[in-house]
Amino acid sequence: MSIVTVQLGQCGNQIGFEVFDTLFSDSHDFQGLCSKKENEAYQASCQERFFREEENGVPVARAVLIDMEPKVINQTLTKASQSGRWKYGQHACFCQKQGSGNNWAYGYSVHGPRHEESIMNLIQKEVEKCDSLSGFFIIMSIAGGTGSGLGAFITQDLQDQYSNSLRMNQIIWPYGTGEVIVQNYNSIMTLSHLYRSSDALLVHENDAVHKICAKLMNIKQISFSDINQVLAHQLGSVFQPTYSEEGAFHYRRNPLGIDWQVRPPISRLPAIGKMSLKKELHFNTSIANLVILRGKEVQNADLEGFKDPALYTSWLQPDIAFNVWKTQRAFNRYEKSAALVSNSQFLVKPLDMIVGKAWNMFASKAYVHQYTKFGIEEEDFLDSFTLLEQVVSSYSNI
């Protein structure tokens, strides 16, 4: 079962390179914690999942690279090629209209329809090279302009054309103090559209990853490369295969194997407008938690704390809401590693904050004309506010 990765914009392409480089390195690093047979099965599973072989034997990432200008794509292609270990195949870049770089509407309403056919043809060519397609992994920022707008558009196309395949979007949550004045507009538009068309949103907050680099890794001058490498290690530890009791590495149709969305009845839609949280959140209640353990002594790990019913919503039992994957096959030269993927209330406050800031701007009609001139109506803003307030309300009350 193979995954086709779609790397969108500067953010998606730079992170995508680090992810593939991490996956390749991990699959070729054998630390001896598992048998040679297990390691060979692990490597074969990774190769089938994320890479394909060319005639000259060089692994090619199962990926499509998309950006509105060639600079970042060319840099990404060059870095992969210069590694001498793997390379990229499909890519596309388009000339961007000056002054539209931070406008979500331009990416969604102009770039999307204009380049839809060529982009989807590239994706189809990559899909046809898979013996069995599991789904799509779309890497993108939500706060930028054309990348997030085009990303929302392409995800909808994937929903229409590949309805039986998983669509997982890895999205980068913007810094609280961002440099793009309309980043909150871009974020609510992206999130509301992805909520309708994506099967799962895997979220990384820039502020949180920045703290990891500063406090845990003691990096003094943090670069985007540092941040992207942390993201790549987190994603790689989750997406690599796990060894089953039947003696074969495997994936599930959903690579993370957990429930992702709370969709309340339409009748519970909140009134249009900015609402504050009904109650202060003192505890991070979860719908589902997945723990992935790799390396030495994984079978001895004490996971009883994750089975506490107090961690989960009242309508789910821990044995349903909690899952654990274990393998002695170490990840990326770490003797031991653990990853937690959680569907919980963790993002309620950040989401509520973005919606609140966007609503305050919208109430004064600030910058709305930059979107309406590209076909986004005020009603589209209101629909996005309504949907995301619904999500905030639903997660606040689980």
Secondary structure, 3 states (H helix, E strand, C coil): CEEEEEEEHHHHHHHHHHHHHHHHHHHHCCCCCCCHHHHHHHHHHHHHHHEEECCCCCEEECEEEEECCHHHHHHHHHHHHHHCCCECCEEEECCCCCCCCCCHHHHHHHHHHHHHHHHHHHHHHHHCCCCCEEEEEEEEECCCCHHHHHHHHHHHHHHHHCCCCEEEEEEEECCCCCCCCCHHHHHHHHHHHHHHHCCEEEEEEHHHHHHHHHHHCCCCCCCHHHHHHHHHHHHHHHHCCEECCCCCEECCCCCCCCCCCCCCCHHHCCCCCCCCCCCCCCCCCEEEEEEEEEECCHHHCCCHHHHCHHHECCCCCHHHHEEEEEECCCCCCCCEEEEEEEEEHHHHHHHHHHHHHHHHHHHCCCCCHHHHCCCCCHHHHHHHHHHHHHHHHHHHCC
